[in-house]
């Protein structure tokens, strides 16, 4: 899968050093994957959730959330938000997943 944009992951990892390794691990896995649907994502990431049109990944032992939009037909994962658990709970990002 192609990830747009890795820069968002790198910038978040600069602010949250303990997220660097788990984000790099997630990136390495999805870069090699060819997911065709959400069920295939769940086989690799059992804790992934669908929220509207977004797929949410738990990162770093549930400490962080990675909100993505996955276009299976194009094999592209768009990074929408990388959030702390506290930021995620504020739910300001959910409107982006309804589009």
C-alpha distances in whole Angstrom, upper triangle without the diagonal:
4,6,10,12,12,16,16,16,18,21,21,21,24,26,25,25,25,21,20,19,18,15,15,14,12,10,10,9,6,5,6,6,6,7,10,12,13,15,13,11,15,16,14,15,18,19,16,18,18,20,21,18,16,14,16,15,19,18,21,23,23,24,22,19,16,16,13,12,9,9,9,10,8,5,5,7,10,12,16,18,18,22,24,26,29,27,25,28,29,27,27,23,24,25,21,20,23,22
4,7,9,10,13,14,14,16,18,19,19,22,24,24,24,24,21,19,19,18,15,14,15,13,10,11,11,8,6,9,9,9,11,13,15,16,18,16,14,18,19,17,17,21,21,18,20,19,21,21,18,16,15,17,16,19,19,22,24,24,25,21,19,16,15,12,12,10,10,10,12,9,6,5,6,8,11,14,16,17,21,24,25,28,26,24,28,29,26,26,22,23,24,20,20,22,21
4,6,6,10,10,10,12,15,15,16,19,20,20,21,21,17,16,17,16,12,12,13,11,8,10,11,8,7,11,11,12,12,15,16,16,19,17,14,18,19,17,16,20,20,17,18,18,19,20,17,14,13,15,14,17,16,19,22,21,21,18,16,12,12,10,10,9,10,12,14,11,9,6,5,6,7,11,13,13,17,20,22,25,22,21,25,25,23,23,19,20,21,18,17,21,19
3,6,8,8,10,12,13,14,16,18,19,20,21,22,18,17,18,17,14,14,16,14,11,14,15,12,11,14,15,15,16,17,18,18,21,20,17,20,22,20,19,22,22,18,19,19,19,19,16,14,14,15,15,18,17,20,23,22,22,19,16,13,12,10,10,10,11,14,15,12,11,7,6,5,6,9,11,13,16,20,22,24,21,20,24,24,22,21,18,19,20,16,16,19,18
4,5,6,8,9,11,12,13,15,17,18,19,20,16,15,17,16,13,13,15,13,11,14,15,13,12,16,16,17,18,20,20,20,23,22,19,22,23,21,20,23,22,19,20,20,20,21,18,16,15,16,16,18,17,19,22,22,21,17,16,12,12,10,12,12,14,16,18,15,14,10,8,7,6,9,11,11,15,18,21,23,20,20,23,23,22,21,17,19,20,16,17,20,19
4,5,5,6,9,10,11,13,15,15,16,17,14,12,14,13,10,10,12,11,8,11,13,12,11,14,16,17,18,21,21,21,24,22,19,21,23,20,19,22,21,19,21,21,21,23,20,17,16,16,15,17,15,17,20,20,19,16,15,12,13,12,14,14,16,18,20,17,15,12,10,9,8,11,12,11,15,17,20,22,20,20,23,24,23,22,19,21,22,19,19,23,22
4,5,5,6,9,10,11,13,14,15,17,14,12,15,15,11,12,15,14,11,14,17,15,14,18,19,21,22,24,25,24,27,25,22,25,26,23,22,25,24,22,23,23,23,24,22,19,19,18,17,19,17,18,22,21,20,17,16,13,14,14,16,17,19,21,23,20,18,15,13,11,9,12,12,11,14,17,20,22,19,20,23,24,23,22,19,22,22,19,20,24,23
4,5,5,6,9,10,11,12,14,15,12,12,14,14,10,12,15,13,12,15,17,15,15,19,20,21,21,24,24,22,25,24,21,23,25,22,20,23,21,19,20,21,20,21,19,16,16,15,15,16,14,16,19,19,17,14,13,10,11,11,14,16,18,20,23,20,19,15,12,10,7,9,8,7,11,14,17,18,16,16,20,20,19,18,15,18,19,16,17,21,20
4,6,5,6,9,10,10,11,12,9,8,11,10,7,8,11,10,9,12,14,13,13,17,18,20,20,23,23,21,24,22,19,21,23,20,18,21,19,17,19,20,20,22,20,17,16,14,13,14,11,13,16,16,15,11,11,9,11,11,15,16,19,20,23,21,18,15,12,11,8,10,9,7,10,12,15,18,16,16,19,20,20,19,17,19,21,18,19,22,22
4,5,5,6,9,10,10,12,9,7,10,11,8,9,12,12,11,13,16,16,15,19,20,23,23,26,26,25,27,26,22,24,26,22,21,24,22,21,23,24,24,26,24,21,19,18,16,17,14,15,18,18,17,14,14,13,15,15,18,19,22,24,26,23,21,18,16,14,12,14,12,10,13,15,18,20,18,19,22,23,23,22,20,23,24,21,22,26,26
4,5,5,7,9,10,13,11,10,13,14,11,12,16,15,14,17,19,19,18,22,23,25,25,28,28,27,29,28,24,26,28,25,23,26,24,22,24,24,24,25,24,21,20,19,18,18,15,16,19,19,17,14,14,13,15,16,19,21,23,25,28,25,23,20,17,15,12,13,11,10,12,13,17,18,16,17,21,21,21,20,18,21,23,20,22,25,25
4,5,5,6,8,10,8,8,12,12,9,11,14,14,13,16,18,18,18,22,23,25,25,27,27,25,27,26,23,24,26,23,21,23,21,20,21,22,21,23,23,19,18,16,15,14,12,13,16,15,13,10,11,10,13,14,18,20,23,25,28,26,23,20,17,15,12,12,10,7,8,10,13,15,13,14,17,18,18,18,16,19,21,19,20,24,24
4,5,5,5,7,5,5,8,9,8,9,12,13,12,15,17,17,18,21,22,25,25,28,28,26,28,27,23,24,26,22,20,23,21,20,22,24,24,26,25,21,20,17,16,15,11,11,15,15,13,11,12,12,15,17,20,21,24,26,29,27,24,21,18,17,14,15,13,9,11,11,15,16,15,16,20,21,21,21,19,22,24,22,23,27,27
4,6,6,9,9,8,11,13,11,12,16,16,16,18,21,21,21,24,26,28,28,32,31,29,32,30,27,28,29,26,24,27,25,24,26,27,27,29,28,24,23,21,19,18,15,15,18,19,16,14,16,15,18,20,23,24,27,29,32,29,27,24,21,20,16,17,15,12,13,13,17,18,17,19,22,22,23,23,21,24,26,24,25,29,29
4,6,9,9,9,13,14,13,15,17,18,18,20,22,22,23,26,27,30,30,33,32,30,32,31,27,28,30,27,24,27,24,23,25,26,26,28,27,24,23,20,19,18,15,14,17,17,14,12,14,15,17,19,23,25,28,30,33,31,29,25,22,20,17,17,14,11,11,11,14,15,14,16,19,19,21,20,19,23,25,23,24,28,28
4,6,6,7,10,11,11,13,15,16,16,19,21,21,22,25,26,29,28,31,30,28,30,29,25,26,28,24,22,24,21,21,23,25,24,27,27,23,22,19,17,15,12,11,14,14,11,10,12,13,16,19,22,24,28,29,32,31,28,25,22,21,17,17,14,11,10,9,12,13,13,15,18,19,20,20,19,22,25,23,24,28,29
4,5,5,8,10,10,12,14,15,16,18,20,21,22,24,25,29,29,32,31,29,31,29,26,26,28,24,22,24,22,22,25,27,27,29,29,25,23,20,18,16,13,11,14,15,12,12,15,15,19,21,24,26,29,30,33,31,29,26,23,22,19,20,17,13,13,12,15,17,17,18,21,22,24,24,23,26,28,26,27,31,31
4,6,7,8,9,11,12,14,15,17,18,20,21,23,24,28,27,31,30,27,29,27,24,24,25,22,20,22,20,20,22,25,25,28,28,24,22,19,16,14,10,8,11,12,10,10,13,14,18,20,24,25,29,30,33,31,28,26,23,22,19,20,17,13,13,11,14,16,16,17,20,22,23,24,23,25,28,26,27,30,31
4,6,6,6,8,10,11,12,14,16,17,18,20,21,24,24,27,26,24,25,24,21,21,22,19,17,19,17,17,19,22,22,25,24,21,19,16,13,11,7,6,10,11,9,8,10,11,14,17,20,21,25,26,29,28,25,22,19,19,15,17,14,10,10,10,12,15,15,15,18,20,20,21,20,22,25,23,23,27,28
4,6,5,6,9,10,11,12,14,16,16,19,20,23,24,27,27,25,26,25,21,22,23,20,18,21,19,19,22,24,24,27,26,22,20,18,15,14,10,9,13,14,12,11,13,13,16,17,21,22,25,26,29,27,24,22,19,18,16,17,15,12,13,13,16,18,18,18,21,23,23,24,22,24,27,25,25,29,29
4,5,5,6,9,10,10,12,14,15,17,19,22,22,26,26,24,25,23,20,21,21,18,16,19,18,18,21,24,25,28,27,23,20,18,15,13,10,8,12,14,13,12,14,14,17,18,22,22,25,26,29,27,24,22,19,20,17,19,17,14,15,15,17,20,20,20,23,25,25,26,24,26,29,27,26,30,31
4,5,5,6,9,10,11,12,14,16,17,20,20,23,23,21,22,20,17,17,18,14,13,15,14,14,18,20,22,24,24,20,17,15,11,10,6,5,9,11,10,10,11,11,15,16,19,19,23,23,26,25,22,20,17,18,15,17,15,12,13,13,15,18,18,17,20,23,23,24,22,23,26,24,23,27,28
4,5,5,6,9,10,11,12,14,15,18,18,22,21,20,21,19,16,17,18,15,13,16,15,14,17,19,20,23,21,18,15,13,10,10,7,8,11,12,12,10,10,9,12,13,16,17,20,21,24,22,19,17,14,14,12,14,13,10,12,13,15,18,17,16,20,22,21,22,19,21,24,21,21,25,25
4,5,5,6,9,10,10,13,14,18,18,22,22,21,22,20,17,19,19,15,15,18,18,17,20,22,23,25,24,20,18,16,13,13,10,11,14,15,15,13,14,12,15,15,18,18,21,21,24,22,19,17,15,16,14,17,16,13,15,16,18,21,21,20,23,25,25,25,23,25,27,24,24,28,28
4,5,5,6,9,10,11,13,16,17,20,21,19,20,18,15,16,16,12,12,15,15,15,18,21,23,25,24,20,17,16,12,12,9,10,12,14,15,14,14,13,16,16,19,18,21,21,24,22,19,18,15,17,15,18,17,15,17,17,19,22,22,21,24,26,26,27,24,25,28,25,24,28,29
4,5,5,6,8,10,11,14,14,17,17,16,17,15,12,13,14,10,9,13,13,12,15,17,19,21,20,16,13,12,9,10,8,10,12,13,14,12,12,10,12,12,15,14,17,17,20,19,16,14,12,14,12,15,14,12,15,16,17,21,20,18,21,24,23,24,21,22,24,22,21,24,25
4,5,5,6,9,10,13,14,17,18,17,19,16,13,16,16,13,12,16,16,14,17,19,20,22,20,17,15,14,11,13,11,13,16,16,17,14,14,11,13,12,14,14,16,16,19,17,14,12,10,12,11,14,14,13,16,18,19,22,21,20,23,25,24,24,21,23,25,22,21,24,24
4,6,5,7,9,12,14,18,19,18,19,16,14,16,16,12,13,17,17,16,20,21,23,25,23,20,17,17,14,15,13,15,17,18,19,17,17,14,17,16,17,16,18,18,20,18,15,14,13,15,15,18,18,16,19,21,22,26,25,23,27,29,28,28,25,26,28,25,24,28,28
4,6,6,6,10,11,15,16,15,16,13,11,13,12,9,10,14,15,14,17,19,21,23,21,18,15,15,13,14,13,15,16,18,19,17,16,14,16,15,16,15,17,16,18,17,14,14,12,15,15,18,19,17,20,21,22,26,25,23,26,28,27,28,25,25,28,25,23,26,27
4,5,5,8,8,12,13,13,14,11,9,12,12,9,10,14,15,13,16,17,19,21,18,16,13,13,12,14,13,16,18,18,20,17,16,13,14,12,13,11,13,12,15,14,10,10,9,12,12,15,16,16,19,21,22,25,24,22,25,27,25,26,22,23,25,22,20,23,23
4,6,8,10,14,15,16,17,14,12,16,16,13,14,18,19,16,19,20,22,23,21,18,16,17,15,17,16,18,21,21,22,20,18,15,16,14,15,13,14,13,15,13,10,10,9,12,13,17,18,17,21,23,24,28,26,24,28,29,28,28,24,25,27,24,22,25,25
4,7,10,13,15,16,17,13,12,15,14,12,14,17,19,17,20,21,24,25,23,20,18,19,17,19,18,20,22,23,24,22,21,18,19,17,17,15,15,14,16,14,11,12,12,15,17,20,21,21,24,26,27,30,29,27,30,32,30,31,27,28,30,27,25,28,27
4,6,9,11,12,13,10,9,12,11,9,12,15,17,15,18,18,21,22,20,18,15,17,15,18,18,20,21,22,24,22,20,17,18,15,15,12,13,11,13,13,9,11,11,14,16,19,21,20,23,25,26,29,28,26,29,31,29,30,26,26,28,25,23,25,25
4,6,9,11,12,9,9,13,12,11,14,16,18,16,18,18,21,22,19,17,15,18,17,20,20,23,24,24,26,24,22,19,18,16,15,11,11,8,10,10,7,9,11,15,17,20,22,22,25,27,28,31,30,27,30,32,29,30,26,26,27,24,22,24,24
4,6,8,9,6,6,10,10,10,11,14,16,13,15,15,18,18,16,15,12,15,15,18,19,22,23,22,25,22,20,17,16,14,13,9,9,6,9,10,7,10,10,14,16,18,20,21,23,26,26,29,28,25,27,29,27,28,24,23,25,22,19,22,22
4,7,8,7,8,11,12,12,14,16,18,15,16,15,18,18,15,15,13,17,17,20,22,25,26,25,27,25,22,19,18,15,13,10,9,5,7,10,8,11,12,15,18,20,22,23,26,28,28,31,30,26,29,31,28,29,25,24,25,22,19,21,21
4,5,6,7,9,10,12,13,14,15,12,13,11,15,15,12,12,11,14,15,18,20,24,24,23,25,23,20,18,16,14,12,9,9,6,9,12,10,12,12,15,17,18,21,22,24,26,26,29,27,24,26,28,25,26,23,21,22,20,17,18,19
4,5,5,6,9,10,10,10,12,9,9,8,12,12,11,10,8,11,12,15,18,21,21,20,22,20,17,15,14,12,11,9,10,9,12,14,12,13,12,15,16,17,19,19,21,23,22,25,24,21,23,25,22,23,20,18,20,19,15,17,18
4,5,5,6,9,10,9,11,10,10,10,14,15,14,14,11,13,14,16,19,22,21,20,23,22,19,18,17,15,15,12,14,12,14,17,15,16,15,18,19,20,22,22,24,25,24,27,27,23,25,27,24,26,23,21,24,22,19,20,21
4,5,5,7,9,10,12,11,12,13,16,18,16,15,12,14,14,16,18,21,21,20,23,22,19,17,17,15,15,12,13,10,13,15,13,14,14,17,18,20,22,22,24,25,25,28,27,24,26,29,26,28,24,23,25,23,20,22,23
4,5,5,6,8,10,7,10,10,14,16,14,12,9,11,10,13,14,17,18,17,20,18,16,14,14,12,12,10,12,10,14,15,12,13,11,14,15,17,18,18,20,22,21,24,24,21,23,25,23,25,21,20,23,21,18,20,21
4,5,5,5,7,6,8,10,14,16,15,13,10,11,10,12,14,17,16,16,19,18,15,15,15,14,15,13,15,14,17,19,16,17,15,17,18,19,19,19,20,21,20,24,24,20,22,25,22,25,22,21,23,22,19,21,22
4,6,6,9,9,12,14,18,20,19,17,14,14,13,14,16,18,18,18,21,20,18,17,18,17,18,15,17,15,18,20,17,18,17,20,20,22,22,22,23,24,23,27,27,23,25,28,26,28,25,24,27,25,22,25,26
4,6,9,9,12,15,18,20,19,17,13,13,11,12,13,15,15,16,19,18,16,15,16,15,17,15,17,15,18,19,16,17,15,18,18,20,20,19,21,22,21,25,25,22,24,27,25,27,24,24,27,25,22,25,26
4,6,6,9,12,15,18,17,14,11,10,8,9,10,13,12,12,15,14,13,12,13,13,15,14,17,16,19,20,17,17,14,17,16,18,18,17,18,19,18,21,21,19,21,23,22,24,21,21,24,22,19,22,24
4,6,8,12,15,18,18,15,12,11,9,10,12,14,13,12,16,16,14,14,15,16,17,16,19,18,21,23,20,20,17,20,19,20,20,19,19,20,18,22,22,19,20,23,22,25,22,21,24,23,20,23,25
4,6,10,13,16,17,14,10,9,7,7,10,12,10,9,13,13,11,12,13,14,16,16,19,19,23,23,21,20,17,19,17,18,17,16,16,16,14,18,18,15,16,20,18,21,19,18,22,21,18,21,23
4,7,10,13,13,10,7,6,5,7,10,13,12,11,14,12,10,10,10,11,12,12,16,15,19,20,17,17,14,15,14,15,15,14,15,16,14,18,18,14,16,19,17,19,17,16,19,18,15,18,20
4,6,10,10,8,6,5,7,9,12,16,15,12,15,14,11,11,10,10,12,12,15,16,19,20,18,18,15,15,15,14,14,15,15,16,14,17,17,13,14,17,15,17,15,13,16,15,12,15,17
4,6,7,6,5,6,9,12,15,19,18,16,18,16,13,12,10,10,10,11,13,14,17,19,17,16,14,14,14,14,14,16,16,18,16,19,18,14,15,17,14,16,14,11,14,13,10,11,14
4,6,5,6,7,11,13,16,20,19,16,18,16,12,12,9,10,10,12,15,16,19,20,19,18,15,15,14,12,13,15,15,17,15,17,16,12,13,14,11,13,10,8,10,10,7,8,11
4,6,8,10,14,16,19,23,23,20,22,19,15,14,11,11,10,12,14,15,18,19,19,17,15,15,15,13,14,17,17,20,19,20,18,15,16,16,12,14,11,8,9,9,5,6,8
4,7,10,13,17,19,23,23,21,22,19,16,14,10,9,7,8,10,12,14,15,15,14,12,12,13,11,13,16,17,20,20,21,19,16,18,18,15,15,12,10,10,9,5,6,7
4,6,10,13,15,19,20,17,19,16,12,10,6,5,5,7,10,12,15,15,15,13,10,10,10,9,10,13,14,17,17,19,16,13,15,16,13,14,10,9,10,8,5,8,10
4,7,10,13,16,17,15,17,14,10,8,6,5,6,7,11,12,15,16,14,13,10,10,10,10,11,12,13,16,15,18,16,13,15,17,14,16,12,11,14,12,9,12,13
4,7,9,13,14,11,13,10,7,6,5,6,9,10,14,15,19,19,17,15,12,12,10,10,9,10,10,12,12,15,13,10,13,15,12,14,11,11,14,12,10,14,15
4,6,10,10,9,11,8,6,5,6,8,11,12,16,16,20,20,17,16,12,13,11,12,11,10,10,12,11,15,14,11,14,16,15,17,14,14,17,16,14,17,19
4,7,7,5,7,6,5,7,9,11,15,16,19,20,24,23,21,19,15,16,14,14,12,10,10,10,9,13,13,11,13,16,15,17,15,16,19,18,17,20,22
4,6,6,6,5,6,7,10,12,16,17,21,21,25,24,21,19,16,16,13,14,12,9,10,9,10,13,14,12,15,17,17,19,17,18,21,20,19,22,24
4,6,5,6,9,10,14,16,20,21,24,25,28,28,24,23,19,20,17,18,15,12,11,10,10,14,15,14,16,19,20,21,20,21,25,23,22,26,28
4,6,8,10,12,15,18,21,22,26,26,30,29,26,25,21,22,19,20,17,14,13,12,11,14,16,14,16,19,20,22,21,22,25,24,23,27,29
4,6,7,10,13,16,19,20,24,25,29,28,26,24,20,20,18,18,15,12,11,9,7,11,13,11,12,16,16,19,17,18,22,21,20,23,26
4,7,10,13,17,20,22,26,27,30,30,27,25,21,21,17,17,14,11,9,6,6,9,11,10,12,14,16,18,17,18,22,21,21,24,26
4,7,10,13,17,19,22,24,27,26,24,21,18,17,14,14,10,7,6,4,5,9,9,8,11,13,14,15,14,16,19,18,18,21,23
4,6,10,13,15,19,21,24,23,21,19,15,14,11,11,8,6,5,6,6,10,9,7,10,12,12,13,11,13,16,15,14,18,19
4,6,10,12,16,17,21,20,18,15,11,10,7,8,6,5,6,9,10,13,11,9,13,14,13,14,11,13,15,13,13,16,18
4,7,10,13,16,19,18,16,14,10,9,6,5,5,6,8,11,12,14,12,9,12,14,11,12,9,9,12,10,9,13,14
4,6,10,12,15,14,13,10,6,5,5,5,7,9,11,15,15,18,15,13,16,17,14,15,11,11,13,10,9,12,13
4,7,9,12,12,11,8,6,5,7,7,10,12,15,18,19,21,18,16,19,19,16,16,12,12,13,10,8,11,10
4,6,9,9,8,6,4,6,9,10,13,15,18,21,21,24,21,19,22,23,20,20,16,15,16,13,11,14,13
4,6,6,6,5,6,8,11,13,16,18,21,24,25,27,25,22,25,26,23,22,19,18,18,15,13,15,13
4,5,5,7,8,11,14,16,19,20,23,26,26,29,27,24,27,28,25,25,22,21,21,18,16,18,17
4,6,8,11,13,17,18,22,23,26,29,30,33,30,28,30,31,28,28,24,23,23,20,18,19,18
4,5,9,11,15,17,20,22,25,29,29,32,30,27,30,31,28,27,24,23,23,20,18,20,18
4,7,10,13,16,19,20,23,26,27,30,28,26,29,30,27,27,23,23,23,20,18,20,19
4,6,10,12,15,17,20,24,25,27,25,23,26,27,24,24,20,20,21,17,16,18,17
4,6,9,12,13,17,20,21,24,21,19,22,23,21,21,17,17,18,15,14,17,16
4,6,9,11,15,18,20,22,19,17,21,21,19,18,14,15,16,12,12,15,14
4,6,8,11,15,16,19,16,14,18,18,16,16,12,14,15,11,12,15,15
4,7,10,14,15,17,14,12,16,15,13,12,9,10,11,8,9,12,12
4,6,10,12,13,10,9,13,13,11,11,8,10,12,10,11,14,15
4,7,10,12,9,9,13,13,13,13,10,13,15,13,14,17,18
4,6,8,6,6,9,10,10,11,10,12,15,14,15,18,19
4,5,5,6,9,10,12,13,12,15,18,17,18,21,23
4,6,5,6,9,10,13,12,14,17,17,17,20,23
4,5,5,7,9,11,12,14,17,18,18,21,23
4,5,5,7,8,9,12,14,15,16,18,20
4,5,6,8,8,9,13,13,13,16,18
4,5,8,10,10,14,15,15,17,20
4,6,8,9,12,14,14,16,19
4,5,6,8,10,11,12,15
4,6,7,9,10,12,14
4,6,6,7,10,11
4,5,5,7,10
4,5,5,7
4,6,6
4,6
4
